[in-house]
Amino acid sequence: MSIGIEAIEIYFPKTFVDQVDL
Protein backbone atom coordinates (compact mmCIF):
# COMPACT_ATOMS: atom_id res chain seq x y z
CA MET A 1 0.00 0.00 0.00
CA SER A 2 3.03 2.26 0.46
CA ILE A 3 3.65 2.28 -3.31
CA GLY A 4 0.03 3.27 -3.95
CA ILE A 5 0.25 6.34 -1.72
CA GLU A 6 3.63 7.30 -3.19
CA ALA A 7 2.31 6.90 -6.74
CA ILE A 8 -0.61 9.22 -5.99
CA GLU A 9 1.72 11.89 -4.57
CA ILE A 10 3.90 11.67 -7.70
CA TYR A 11 0.90 11.58 -10.07
CA PHE A 12 -0.80 14.67 -8.63
CA PRO A 13 0.80 15.97 -5.44
CA LYS A 14 -0.71 19.46 -5.71
CA THR A 15 -3.99 18.36 -7.30
CA PHE A 16 -4.83 16.24 -4.25
CA VAL A 17 -4.05 19.09 -1.84
CA ASP A 18 -6.03 21.55 -3.98
CA GLN A 19 -9.08 19.27 -3.92
CA VAL A 20 -8.84 18.82 -0.14
CA ASP A 21 -8.39 22.57 0.39
CA LEU A 22 -11.50 23.29 -1.67
ABEGO torsion letter per residue (X at the ends): XAAAAAAAAAABAAAAAAAAAX
